[in-house]
Amino acid sequence: ALKRGERVEGAAPENLHPIIQAVSENIALEIQKTFDFFRATSTEDRIDRIFLSGGTAKIQGLRDLLTDRFEAGVELLNPFNNVTYNPKDFDPDFINDVGPSAAIAVGLAARKVGDR
């Protein structure tokens, strides 16, 4: 809840911001290392877009930090974008909210028997 910017009883937001900022900086550093490796081993040297998935993707401010740091478009990955569902059965706001956290589950569910 904290990483999504939601209030949590007993936790003062002003105390949490520096912690979340430090974690976001560490994530950006690890991404930078991955990009450096990619550039050193690939013929491509440009990265145009970054897709964030998982619960960490919703850390407040992470998207803006990565956009500034890497000068690339940063988007939340929503694996439900091309999944047809009935909005009467599933609230579209809920689907959009859980999308980044459901990437692996949706990918596995889309596999066919025998896929590797």
The first five atom37 places (N, CA, C, CB, O) and aatype in JSON, in Angstrom:
{
  "aatype": [0, 10, 11, 1, 7, 6, 1, 19, 6, 7, 0, 0, 14, 6, 2, 10, 8, 14, 9, 9, 5, 0, 19, 15, 6, 2, 9, 0, 10, 6, 9, 5, 11, 16, 13, 3, 13, 13, 1, 0, 16, 15, 16, 6, 3, 1, 9, 3, 1, 9, 13, 10, 15, 7, 7, 16, 0, 11, 9, 5, 7, 10, 1, 3, 10, 10, 16, 3, 1, 13, 6, 0, 7, 19, 6, 10, 10, 2, 14, 13, 2, 2, 19, 16, 18, 2, 14, 11, 3, 13, 3, 14, 3, 13, 9, 2, 3, 19, 7, 14, 15, 0, 0, 9, 0, 19, 7, 10, 0, 0, 1, 11, 19, 7, 3, 1],
  "atom_mask": [
    [1, 1, 1, 1, 1],
    [1, 1, 1, 1, 1],
    [1, 1, 1, 1, 1],
    [1, 1, 1, 1, 1],
    [1, 1, 1, 0, 1],
    [1, 1, 1, 1, 1],
    [1, 1, 1, 1, 1],
    [1, 1, 1, 1, 1],
    [1, 1, 1, 1, 1],
    [1, 1, 1, 0, 1],
    [1, 1, 1, 1, 1],
    [1, 1, 1, 1, 1],
    [1, 1, 1, 1, 1],
    [1, 1, 1, 1, 1],
    [1, 1, 1, 1, 1],
    [1, 1, 1, 1, 1],
    [1, 1, 1, 1, 1],
    [1, 1, 1, 1, 1],
    [1, 1, 1, 1, 1],
    [1, 1, 1, 1, 1],
    [1, 1, 1, 1, 1],
    [1, 1, 1, 1, 1],
    [1, 1, 1, 1, 1],
    [1, 1, 1, 1, 1],
    [1, 1, 1, 1, 1],
    [1, 1, 1, 1, 1],
    [1, 1, 1, 1, 1],
    [1, 1, 1, 1, 1],
    [1, 1, 1, 1, 1],
    [1, 1, 1, 1, 1],
    [1, 1, 1, 1, 1],
    [1, 1, 1, 1, 1],
    [1, 1, 1, 1, 1],
    [1, 1, 1, 1, 1],
    [1, 1, 1, 1, 1],
    [1, 1, 1, 1, 1],
    [1, 1, 1, 1, 1],
    [1, 1, 1, 1, 1],
    [1, 1, 1, 1, 1],
    [1, 1, 1, 1, 1],
    [1, 1, 1, 1, 1],
    [1, 1, 1, 1, 1],
    [1, 1, 1, 1, 1],
    [1, 1, 1, 1, 1],
    [1, 1, 1, 1, 1],
    [1, 1, 1, 1, 1],
    [1, 1, 1, 1, 1],
    [1, 1, 1, 1, 1],
    [1, 1, 1, 1, 1],
    [1, 1, 1, 1, 1],
    [1, 1, 1, 1, 1],
    [1, 1, 1, 1, 1],
    [1, 1, 1, 1, 1],
    [1, 1, 1, 0, 1],
    [1, 1, 1, 0, 1],
    [1, 1, 1, 1, 1],
    [1, 1, 1, 1, 1],
    [1, 1, 1, 1, 1],
    [1, 1, 1, 1, 1],
    [1, 1, 1, 1, 1],
    [1, 1, 1, 0, 1],
    [1, 1, 1, 1, 1],
    [1, 1, 1, 1, 1],
    [1, 1, 1, 1, 1],
    [1, 1, 1, 1, 1],
    [1, 1, 1, 1, 1],
    [1, 1, 1, 1, 1],
    [1, 1, 1, 1, 1],
    [1, 1, 1, 1, 1],
    [1, 1, 1, 1, 1],
    [1, 1, 1, 1, 1],
    [1, 1, 1, 1, 1],
    [1, 1, 1, 0, 1],
    [1, 1, 1, 1, 1],
    [1, 1, 1, 1, 1],
    [1, 1, 1, 1, 1],
    [1, 1, 1, 1, 1],
    [1, 1, 1, 1, 1],
    [1, 1, 1, 1, 1],
    [1, 1, 1, 1, 1],
    [1, 1, 1, 1, 1],
    [1, 1, 1, 1, 1],
    [1, 1, 1, 1, 1],
    [1, 1, 1, 1, 1],
    [1, 1, 1, 1, 1],
    [1, 1, 1, 1, 1],
    [1, 1, 1, 1, 1],
    [1, 1, 1, 1, 1],
    [1, 1, 1, 1, 1],
    [1, 1, 1, 1, 1],
    [1, 1, 1, 1, 1],
    [1, 1, 1, 1, 1],
    [1, 1, 1, 1, 1],
    [1, 1, 1, 1, 1],
    [1, 1, 1, 1, 1],
    [1, 1, 1, 1, 1],
    [1, 1, 1, 1, 1],
    [1, 1, 1, 1, 1],
    [1, 1, 1, 0, 1],
    [1, 1, 1, 1, 1],
    [1, 1, 1, 1, 1],
    [1, 1, 1, 1, 1],
    [1, 1, 1, 1, 1],
    [1, 1, 1, 1, 1],
    [1, 1, 1, 1, 1],
    [1, 1, 1, 1, 1],
    [1, 1, 1, 0, 1],
    [1, 1, 1, 1, 1],
    [1, 1, 1, 1, 1],
    [1, 1, 1, 1, 1],
    [1, 1, 1, 1, 1],
    [1, 1, 1, 1, 1],
    [1, 1, 1, 1, 1],
    [1, 1, 1, 0, 1],
    [1, 1, 1, 1, 1],
    [1, 1, 1, 1, 1]
  ],
  "atom_positions": [
    [[0.82, -1.19, 0.0], [0.0, 0.0, 0.0], [0.87, 1.26, 0.0], [-0.94, -0.01, 1.21], [0.58, 2.22, -0.7]],
    [[1.93, 1.23, 0.79], [2.8, 2.41, 0.88], [3.44, 2.74, -0.46], [3.88, 2.18, 1.91], [3.52, 3.91, -0.84]],
    [[3.89, 1.72, -1.17], [4.57, 2.0, -2.42], [3.65, 2.55, -3.49], [5.24, 0.75, -2.93], [4.1, 3.12, -4.48]],
    [[2.34, 2.36, -3.29], [1.37, 2.91, -4.24], [0.87, 4.28, -3.8], [0.19, 1.96, -4.39], [0.01, 4.87, -4.46]],
    [[1.42, 4.79, -2.67], [1.03, 6.11, -2.2], [-0.21, 6.11, -1.33], [0.0, 0.0, 0.0], [-0.76, 7.17, -1.03]],
    [[-0.68, 4.93, -0.93], [-1.86, 4.85, -0.07], [-1.46, 5.07, 1.38], [-2.57, 3.49, -0.25], [-0.34, 4.74, 1.79]],
    [[-2.38, 5.61, 2.16], [-2.12, 5.85, 3.57], [-2.19, 4.55, 4.35], [-3.12, 6.88, 4.15], [-3.02, 3.68, 4.08]],
    [[-1.29, 4.44, 5.32], [-1.25, 3.28, 6.2], [-1.22, 3.8, 7.63], [-0.01, 2.36, 5.89], [-0.41, 4.66, 7.97]],
    [[-2.1, 3.26, 8.45], [-2.17, 3.71, 9.84], [-0.84, 3.49, 10.55], [-3.3, 2.97, 10.58], [-0.24, 2.42, 10.47]],
    [[-0.38, 4.53, 11.24], [0.86, 4.43, 11.99], [2.11, 4.76, 11.19], [0.0, 0.0, 0.0], [3.21, 4.77, 11.75]],
    [[1.97, 5.03, 9.91], [3.13, 5.35, 9.07], [2.95, 6.76, 8.53], [3.29, 4.31, 7.89], [2.01, 7.03, 7.77]],
    [[3.84, 7.65, 8.91], [3.77, 9.04, 8.45], [4.39, 9.16, 7.06], [4.48, 9.98, 9.45], [5.55, 8.81, 6.87]],
    [[3.62, 9.66, 6.09], [4.13, 9.77, 4.72], [5.44, 10.55, 4.61], [3.09, 10.42, 3.84], [6.29, 10.21, 3.79]],
    [[5.6, 11.59, 5.42], [6.83, 12.39, 5.33], [8.06, 11.59, 5.75], [6.71, 13.64, 6.19], [9.17, 11.92, 5.34]],
    [[7.88, 10.55, 6.56], [9.0, 9.69, 6.96], [9.31, 8.65, 5.89], [8.7, 9.0, 8.29], [10.43, 8.15, 5.8]],
    [[8.31, 8.33, 5.1], [8.47, 7.26, 4.11], [9.05, 7.74, 2.79], [7.15, 6.61, 3.86], [9.71, 6.98, 2.09]],
    [[8.81, 8.99, 2.45], [9.26, 9.5, 1.15], [10.76, 9.29, 0.92], [8.94, 10.98, 1.04], [11.14, 8.81, -0.15]],
    [[11.63, 9.61, 1.89], [13.07, 9.39, 1.65], [13.42, 7.91, 1.45], [13.88, 9.94, 2.81], [14.33, 7.58, 0.69]],
    [[12.7, 7.04, 2.12], [12.96, 5.6, 1.98], [12.54, 5.13, 0.59], [12.21, 4.8, 3.07], [13.29, 4.42, -0.08]],
    [[11.35, 5.54, 0.17], [10.86, 5.15, -1.15], [11.75, 5.74, -2.24], [9.39, 5.6, -1.36], [12.02, 5.09, -3.25]],
    [[12.22, 6.96, -2.04], [13.12, 7.59, -3.0], [14.43, 6.81, -3.11], [13.41, 9.06, -2.6], [14.94, 6.6, -4.21]],
    [[14.97, 6.38, -1.97], [16.23, 5.62, -1.97], [16.05, 4.28, -2.68], [16.73, 5.39, -0.54], [16.92, 3.86, -3.44]],
    [[14.93, 3.62, -2.44], [14.66, 2.34, -3.11], [14.52, 2.57, -4.61], [13.37, 1.68, -2.54], [15.04, 1.78, -5.41]],
    [[13.82, 3.62, -5.0], [13.66, 3.93, -6.43], [15.01, 4.21, -7.08], [12.73, 5.14, -6.61], [15.24, 3.79, -8.22]],
    [[15.89, 4.9, -6.39], [17.23, 5.17, -6.92], [18.01, 3.86, -7.1], [18.01, 6.12, -5.97], [18.72, 3.7, -8.09]],
    [[17.86, 2.94, -6.16], [18.53, 1.63, -6.29], [17.99, 0.85, -7.48], [18.35, 0.81, -5.0], [18.75, 0.2, -8.2]],
    [[16.69, 0.91, -7.69], [16.09, 0.25, -8.85], [16.64, 0.86, -10.13], [14.53, 0.36, -8.81], [17.0, 0.13, -11.06]],
    [[16.71, 2.18, -10.19], [17.25, 2.86, -11.38], [18.7, 2.46, -11.62], [17.14, 4.39, -11.22], [19.11, 2.29, -12.77]],
    [[19.48, 2.32, -10.57], [20.88, 1.91, -10.71], [20.98, 0.51, -11.29], [21.59, 1.97, -9.34], [21.82, 0.26, -12.16]],
    [[20.15, -0.41, -10.83], [20.17, -1.78, -11.36], [19.73, -1.8, -12.83], [19.25, -2.69, -10.53], [20.29, -2.55, -13.63]],
    [[18.75, -0.99, -13.16], [18.32, -0.9, -14.56], [19.46, -0.34, -15.41], [17.05, -0.01, -14.7], [19.69, -0.81, -16.52]],
    [[20.16, 0.66, -14.9], [21.3, 1.23, -15.62], [22.36, 0.17, -15.9], [21.92, 2.4, -14.83], [22.91, 0.12, -17.0]],
    [[22.64, -0.67, -14.92], [23.61, -1.75, -15.11], [23.16, -2.71, -16.21], [23.82, -2.53, -13.79], [23.96, -3.15, -17.03]],
    [[21.87, -3.01, -16.22], [21.33, -3.89, -17.25], [21.45, -3.25, -18.63], [19.86, -4.24, -16.95], [21.82, -3.92, -19.59]],
    [[21.13, -1.96, -18.72], [21.25, -1.25, -19.99], [22.71, -1.19, -20.45], [20.69, 0.17, -19.86], [22.99, -1.35, -21.63]],
    [[23.62, -0.97, -19.52], [25.04, -0.94, -19.87], [25.48, -2.28, -20.45], [25.9, -0.58, -18.64], [26.22, -2.32, -21.44]],
    [[25.04, -3.36, -19.84], [25.37, -4.7, -20.35], [24.76, -4.9, -21.73], [24.86, -5.79, -19.37], [25.42, -5.41, -22.63]],
    [[23.51, -4.49, -21.9], [22.83, -4.61, -23.19], [23.61, -3.87, -24.28], [21.4, -4.06, -23.09], [23.85, -4.41, -25.36]],
    [[23.99, -2.65, -23.98], [24.72, -1.85, -24.98], [26.08, -2.44, -25.3], [24.88, -0.42, -24.48], [26.57, -2.32, -26.43]],
    [[26.7, -3.08, -24.32], [28.03, -3.67, -24.53], [27.96, -4.96, -25.33], [28.7, -3.93, -23.19], [28.96, -5.36, -25.93]],
    [[26.81, -5.61, -25.35], [26.71, -6.92, -26.0], [25.78, -6.94, -27.2], [26.26, -7.94, -25.01], [25.59, -7.99, -27.81]],
    [[25.18, -5.82, -27.54], [24.21, -5.78, -28.62], [24.65, -4.8, -29.7], [22.82, -5.39, -28.09], [25.43, -3.88, -29.44]],
    [[24.15, -5.01, -30.9], [24.42, -4.05, -31.97], [23.52, -2.83, -31.84], [24.23, -4.71, -33.35], [23.81, -1.77, -32.4]],
    [[22.43, -2.97, -31.1], [21.54, -1.84, -30.82], [22.11, -1.06, -29.65], [20.08, -2.32, -30.52], [22.64, -1.64, -28.71]],
    [[21.99, 0.26, -29.71], [22.47, 1.04, -28.58], [21.42, 1.98, -28.03], [23.69, 1.82, -28.98], [21.67, 2.72, -27.08]],
    [[20.23, 1.95, -28.63], [19.18, 2.86, -28.22], [18.03, 2.1, -27.56], [18.67, 3.67, -29.41], [17.62, 1.05, -28.05]],
    [[17.53, 2.63, -26.48], [16.36, 2.07, -25.81], [15.3, 3.15, -25.84], [16.69, 1.6, -24.33], [15.47, 4.22, -25.26]],
    [[14.2, 2.85, -26.52], [13.16, 3.86, -26.71], [12.08, 3.83, -25.64], [12.52, 3.67, -28.05], [11.56, 4.88, -25.24]],
    [[11.75, 2.62, -25.17], [10.67, 2.5, -24.19], [11.03, 1.51, -23.11], [9.36, 2.08, -24.88], [11.75, 0.53, -23.34]],
    [[10.53, 1.77, -21.94], [10.7, 0.9, -20.79], [9.3, 0.52, -20.31], [11.55, 1.58, -19.65], [8.46, 1.39, -20.12]],
    [[9.07, -0.76, -20.12], [7.8, -1.24, -19.59], [8.01, -1.73, -18.17], [7.2, -2.35, -20.49], [8.88, -2.57, -17.92]],
    [[7.21, -1.22, -17.25], [7.3, -1.64, -15.86], [6.19, -2.64, -15.56], [7.2, -0.43, -14.92], [5.05, -2.45, -15.98]],
    [[6.54, -3.69, -14.84], [5.53, -4.66, -14.42], [5.82, -5.09, -13.0], [5.49, -5.89, -15.38], [6.88, -4.79, -12.45]],
    [[4.88, -5.81, -12.41], [5.02, -6.25, -11.03], [4.55, -5.17, -10.08], [0.0, 0.0, 0.0], [4.25, -4.05, -10.49]],
    [[4.48, -5.51, -8.81], [4.02, -4.56, -7.81], [4.91, -3.34, -7.7], [0.0, 0.0, 0.0], [4.42, -2.24, -7.43]],
    [[6.19, -3.51, -7.92], [7.14, -2.4, -7.83], [6.85, -1.34, -8.89], [8.57, -2.92, -7.98], [7.19, -0.17, -8.7]],
    [[6.24, -1.73, -9.99], [5.95, -0.78, -11.06], [5.07, 0.37, -10.59], [5.27, -1.5, -12.22], [5.05, 1.44, -11.21]],
    [[4.36, 0.16, -9.5], [3.43, 1.18, -9.03], [4.0, 2.03, -7.9], [2.16, 0.53, -8.58], [3.26, 2.78, -7.26]],
    [[5.3, 1.91, -7.65], [5.91, 2.77, -6.63], [5.73, 4.22, -7.06], [7.43, 2.43, -6.43], [6.06, 4.6, -8.19]],
    [[5.2, 5.02, -6.15], [4.93, 6.42, -6.47], [6.23, 7.14, -6.83], [4.24, 7.12, -5.27], [7.19, 7.13, -6.05]],
    [[6.25, 7.75, -8.0], [7.41, 8.52, -8.45], [8.43, 7.74, -9.26], [0.0, 0.0, 0.0], [9.31, 8.33, -9.88]],
    [[8.34, 6.41, -9.26], [9.33, 5.6, -9.98], [9.29, 5.87, -11.48], [9.09, 4.11, -9.71], [10.33, 6.01, -12.12]],
    [[8.11, 5.93, -12.01], [7.96, 6.14, -13.45], [8.62, 7.46, -13.89], [6.47, 6.14, -13.84], [9.33, 7.5, -14.89]],
    [[8.36, 8.52, -13.14], [8.95, 9.83, -13.47], [10.47, 9.8, -13.33], [8.37, 10.93, -12.58], [11.18, 10.36, -14.16]],
    [[10.96, 9.15, -12.29], [12.4, 9.04, -12.08], [13.07, 8.34, -13.25], [12.71, 8.29, -10.77], [14.1, 8.81, -13.76]],
    [[12.49, 7.23, -13.7], [13.07, 6.47, -14.81], [12.98, 7.25, -16.12], [12.38, 5.12, -14.95], [13.89, 7.2, -16.94]],
    [[11.89, 7.96, -16.31], [11.74, 8.78, -17.52], [12.84, 9.83, -17.58], [10.34, 9.45, -17.56], [13.46, 10.03, -18.62]],
    [[13.07, 10.5, -16.47], [14.12, 11.53, -16.41], [15.51, 10.92, -16.57], [14.04, 12.31, -15.1], [16.35, 11.47, -17.28]],
    [[15.75, 9.81, -15.91], [17.08, 9.21, -15.88], [17.48, 8.65, -17.24], [17.15, 8.11, -14.83], [18.62, 8.81, -17.67]],
    [[16.55, 7.99, -17.91], [16.9, 7.26, -19.14], [16.41, 7.93, -20.41], [16.36, 5.88, -19.07], [16.69, 7.44, -21.51]],
    [[15.7, 9.02, -20.3], [15.19, 9.74, -21.46], [14.51, 8.8, -22.45], [16.32, 10.48, -22.15], [14.74, 8.85, -23.65]],
    [[13.67, 7.95, -21.9], [12.89, 7.01, -22.7], [11.46, 7.02, -22.18], [13.5, 5.55, -22.65], [11.22, 7.38, -21.02]],
    [[10.53, 6.64, -23.02], [9.16, 6.52, -22.57], [9.05, 5.38, -21.56], [0.0, 0.0, 0.0], [9.57, 4.29, -21.79]],
    [[8.37, 5.63, -20.47], [8.18, 4.6, -19.45], [6.69, 4.37, -19.29], [8.83, 5.02, -18.08], [5.92, 5.3, -19.02]],
    [[6.28, 3.11, -19.47], [4.86, 2.77, -19.41], [4.65, 1.62, -18.44], [4.33, 2.4, -20.8], [5.52, 0.77, -18.25]],
    [[3.46, 1.6, -17.82], [3.08, 0.45, -17.03], [2.58, -0.62, -17.99], [1.98, 0.82, -15.97], [1.74, -0.36, -18.84]],
    [[3.11, -1.81, -17.84], [2.69, -2.92, -18.68], [1.34, -3.42, -18.19], [3.75, -4.07, -18.67], [1.18, -3.73, -17.01]],
    [[0.39, -3.48, -19.08], [-0.92, -4.02, -18.73], [-1.21, -5.19, -19.66], [-2.04, -2.94, -18.82], [-1.6, -4.98, -20.81]],
    [[-1.03, -6.42, -19.18], [-1.24, -7.58, -20.03], [-2.7, -7.79, -20.41], [-0.72, -8.8, -19.34], [-3.0, -8.63, -21.26]],
    [[-3.59, -7.03, -19.8], [-5.01, -7.17, -20.13], [-5.43, -6.28, -21.3], [-5.86, -6.84, -18.92], [-6.59, -6.31, -21.71]],
    [[-4.5, -5.49, -21.85], [-4.86, -4.59, -22.94], [-5.5, -5.31, -24.12], [-3.63, -3.85, -23.42], [-6.41, -4.77, -24.74]],
    [[-5.04, -6.51, -24.43], [-5.59, -7.25, -25.57], [-6.41, -8.45, -25.14], [-4.46, -7.71, -26.48], [-6.62, -9.38, -25.91]],
    [[-6.88, -8.42, -23.89], [-7.72, -9.49, -23.37], [-9.15, -8.99, -23.34], [-7.25, -9.95, -21.93], [-9.45, -7.93, -22.8]],
    [[-10.04, -9.76, -23.95], [-11.45, -9.39, -23.97], [-12.11, -9.89, -22.69], [-12.16, -9.97, -25.22], [-11.97, -11.06, -22.32]],
    [[-12.82, -9.01, -22.03], [-13.56, -9.39, -20.82], [-14.83, -8.56, -20.76], [-12.69, -9.17, -19.53], [-14.94, -7.51, -21.4]],
    [[-15.78, -9.03, -19.99], [-17.05, -8.34, -19.86], [-16.94, -7.34, -18.7], [-18.22, -9.35, -19.62], [-16.75, -7.75, -17.56]],
    [[-17.07, -6.04, -18.99], [-16.96, -5.04, -17.92], [-18.05, -5.17, -16.85], [-17.01, -3.66, -18.52], [-17.92, -4.59, -15.77]],
    [[-19.11, -5.91, -17.15], [-20.13, -6.16, -16.13], [-19.61, -7.16, -15.1], [-21.43, -6.69, -16.78], [-20.02, -7.13, -13.94]],
    [[-18.7, -8.04, -15.52], [-18.14, -9.04, -14.62], [-16.87, -8.56, -13.93], [-17.86, -10.32, -15.37], [-16.59, -8.94, -12.8]],
    [[-16.1, -7.73, -14.62], [-14.82, -7.25, -14.1], [-14.75, -5.74, -14.24], [-13.63, -7.93, -14.83], [-14.86, -5.21, -15.34]],
    [[-14.56, -5.07, -13.14], [-14.46, -3.61, -13.13], [-13.21, -3.18, -13.9], [-14.42, -3.07, -11.67], [-12.1, -3.57, -13.52]],
    [[-13.36, -2.38, -14.96], [-12.2, -1.95, -15.75], [-11.13, -1.23, -14.91], [-12.65, -1.05, -16.87], [-9.94, -1.38, -15.18]],
    [[-11.55, -0.45, -13.91], [-10.56, 0.22, -13.05], [-9.74, -0.8, -12.27], [-11.27, 1.19, -12.08], [-8.53, -0.63, -12.1]],
    [[-10.4, -1.85, -11.81], [-9.68, -2.91, -11.09], [-8.71, -3.62, -12.03], [-10.69, -3.92, -10.49], [-7.57, -3.89, -11.65]],
    [[-9.15, -3.92, -13.23], [-8.29, -4.59, -14.22], [-7.05, -3.74, -14.5], [-9.07, -4.86, -15.53], [-5.94, -4.27, -14.55]],
    [[-7.24, -2.44, -14.67], [-6.09, -1.55, -14.92], [-5.18, -1.47, -13.71], [-6.58, -0.16, -15.3], [-3.96, -1.37, -13.85]],
    [[-5.76, -1.51, -12.52], [-4.97, -1.41, -11.3], [-4.09, -2.64, -11.07], [-5.88, -1.21, -10.1], [-2.94, -2.51, -10.68]],
    [[-4.64, -3.82, -11.32], [-3.88, -5.06, -11.06], [-3.05, -5.5, -12.26], [-4.82, -6.18, -10.67], [-2.23, -6.41, -12.14]],
    [[-3.25, -4.88, -13.41], [-2.55, -5.28, -14.63], [-1.06, -5.48, -14.48], [0.0, 0.0, 0.0], [-0.56, -6.56, -14.81]],
    [[-0.31, -4.48, -14.0], [1.14, -4.66, -13.9], [1.55, -5.84, -13.02], [1.76, -3.4, -13.35], [2.59, -6.46, -13.25]],
    [[0.75, -6.15, -12.01], [1.08, -7.26, -11.11], [0.69, -8.61, -11.69], [0.39, -7.07, -9.77], [1.09, -9.65, -11.16]],
    [[-0.07, -8.61, -12.76], [-0.58, -9.86, -13.31], [0.15, -10.31, -14.57], [-2.03, -9.72, -13.62], [-0.28, -11.27, -15.21]],
    [[1.24, -9.67, -14.93], [1.92, -9.96, -16.2], [2.32, -11.42, -16.32], [3.14, -9.08, -16.34], [2.07, -12.04, -17.36]],
    [[2.95, -11.98, -15.31], [3.4, -13.37, -15.39], [2.21, -14.31, -15.44], [4.3, -13.72, -14.19], [2.2, -15.26, -16.23]],
    [[1.21, -14.07, -14.6], [0.04, -14.95, -14.57], [-0.69, -14.95, -15.92], [-0.92, -14.52, -13.47], [-1.09, -16.01, -16.4]],
    [[-0.85, -13.78, -16.52], [-1.53, -13.7, -17.82], [-0.69, -14.39, -18.89], [-1.8, -12.23, -18.2], [-1.22, -15.09, -19.75]],
    [[0.61, -14.19, -18.85], [1.49, -14.85, -19.81], [1.41, -16.36, -19.71], [0.0, 0.0, 0.0], [1.35, -17.06, -20.72]],
    [[1.42, -16.88, -18.49], [1.32, -18.33, -18.31], [-0.05, -18.84, -18.74], [1.58, -18.7, -16.85], [-0.16, -19.91, -19.32]],
    [[-1.1, -18.08, -18.45], [-2.45, -18.49, -18.82], [-2.63, -18.51, -20.34], [-3.48, -17.57, -18.19], [-3.47, -19.24, -20.85]],
    [[-1.86, -17.71, -21.06], [-1.98, -17.63, -22.51], [-1.24, -18.76, -23.23], [-1.45, -16.3, -23.0], [-1.4, -18.94, -24.43]],
    [[-0.45, -19.52, -22.49], [0.32, -20.6, -23.11], [-0.59, -21.76, -23.49], [1.43, -21.1, -22.16], [-1.67, -21.95, -22.92]],
    [[-0.13, -22.52, -24.46], [-0.84, -23.73, -24.88], [-0.14, -24.93, -24.28], [-0.91, -23.84, -26.44], [1.03, -24.85, -23.9]],
    [[-0.84, -26.02, -24.19], [-0.25, -27.25, -23.68], [0.94, -27.61, -24.57], [-1.29, -28.41, -23.64], [0.83, -27.62, -25.79]],
    [[2.07, -27.89, -23.95], [3.26, -28.25, -24.69], [4.2, -27.09, -24.95], [0.0, 0.0, 0.0], [5.35, -27.31, -25.36]],
    [[3.74, -25.86, -24.72], [4.64, -24.7, -24.89], [5.77, -24.77, -23.89], [3.86, -23.37, -24.74], [5.61, -25.27, -22.77]],
    [[6.91, -24.27, -24.3], [8.05, -24.23, -23.38], [8.5, -22.82, -23.2], [9.21, -25.08, -23.88], [9.45, -22.57, -22.46]]
  ]
}
